[in-house]
């Protein structure tokens, strides 16, 4: 797919030149490798293996314009901004989106706080209950370390959610 797009980008100026040449009644030649040109003499075209495109329809593809808009940017550059294609959102729609976002964040925060409380209860200040499969002390220490890391991550998640909610204006 990428090769086809590249081929079209390369062929577009040539097709444009070919279309202009047809308008000037010059013979247009199609050479091996899909090269279209009117700059060859009939002898050069024959020696290169090019064929004349008499009567064949030629498609002209317009390239990007280089005209300037009022702001001094080209039309293409002016339309390439992030907001250029995004539809405008009314203030009511934005308030509804913000309310939905706040509600989702608050629900996520409650869920993360519950998970953190459960982890902290199981962690038991660094001394969780030993399991039957942990006769080896190193296994127990590995589990304690993993639990400590999980608690730290969950605390960071809760703090991030609180910061995000505070940024929305409803600190918890």
N, C-alpha and C positions, 0 to 999 in steps of 0.2 A: 504494500500500500504506500509506503514511504517513497519507494522508487517511482511509482506512478506519479505521485505529486511532484517529485523532483523533475521528472521528465516533462510534465506540463509546465512547470515554472521555466524550464530551459527552452521549451518549444514555443511558449507564448510570444516572446519578442520576434522569433523567427517567423511565426505565422503572421504577425502584424506586418513585418517587412514583406512577406509574401503577398499579403492582401494589398498593400500599397503598390507593390510591383505590378500586380495584375491590373490595377487601375491605370497604370502608366503604359500598358500594353507591352511590357517586357516579358520574355519567357521566364517562367519560374521552374527551377529544376529541383527534383527530389533526389538527393544523393544517398549513398549507403550510410547507415547510421542515423536515418531520419533527419538529415540536414537539408533544410530548404533554403535556397538562395536564388537570387537573380543576378548575382555579380559575376557569373561565369560566361565566357563566350561559348558558343555551340561546340567548338573543338575541345575546350577544357572540360565541358560537361560530359562529352562523349568519352574522353580519355579517363575520367574518374568514374564512369559507370552511372552517371546521373540520367534521370528520365525527365522529360518535359511534362508539366502538369497542365497541358492545354485542355480546357473544357472541364477539368476536375474542380469540384467545389472547394473553395478555400475558406476556412473559418478564420475570422479575425477576432482575436481576443485582446481587449483593451487592457493595458497595463495600469498600475496605480497612478492617479493623477498627482502632479507636483504643484498644483495650484495652492495658493495660500488662502486661509480663511481670515476673518477679521482679527482674530487673536494672534495671528502670526504663525500659527502651527499649520502643518499640512492637514488636509481633511482626514487622512488616515491616522495621523498622530492624535488629532483631536478626538476621533472616535474610538481610540484604543484604550481609554481610561477604564478603570474598574467600574465606575458608575455609568458609563456610557450605555451599556446594554441592560443594566439592572433597572427594573421598573421602579418608579417612585412609590414610596410607602407613606400613607397618610399618618398623621400623628396618632389617631385612634388605633390604627393597625399596629403601630410601633408600641404603643402602651400595652396592647393586648399581648404582643410578642414578649415584651419585657416582663409582664405578669406571668406568662407561661414559663419563661426562663427562671424567674424567681421561684415559682412553685416547684419546678423540676429540681432546681438546686437545693431547695429546702428538703424535699423528699430524699434526695441523694445524701444530704448531710445527716438526716435522721438515720438512714440505713447504715451509713459509715460509722456514726457514733454508736449504734447498737452493736455493730461488728467489733468496734474497738473495745467496748465494755466487755463483750464476751471473751475477746482475746486477753484482756487484762485480768479477767477473773481466772481464766485457765492458766495464765502465766504466773499468777500468785506471787508477785514481786520477785520474780526470778527463781522461785522454788516450786515449780509445778509438781504435782503428784507423779511418782514414778509409775510406769506401766509395767505389766508383766513381761513384756518382750524386751525390756531394758535392763537385763541383768548386767550387761556390760555398761559400766559407768560412762564410757565415751559416747555411747549411743544416747544416753540421757543428756549429756552435755551438748551434743549436736542438736538435739531437739530443743533444748533451752535456748541455744543460740539462734536457731531458726525462728523460734517464737519471739525472741527479743527483736529480731529484724522485722518480723511481721508487725509487731506492735509499733515500732518506729515508723514503718511505712504507713500504717493506718493513721497514726497521729499526724503525719505530714499531709495525708489526703484530707483529713478533717480540717486541718489548718488552712489548706488551699481552698476548700469549699467555703470556709468562713470568710477568707479574704475576698473571694469572688462575690459573696453575698454582701459584704461590706461595701464593695465597689458599686454594687447596684443600689446602695442606699438603705438597705435594711439589715444592719448588723444584728447578729443574734446574740 
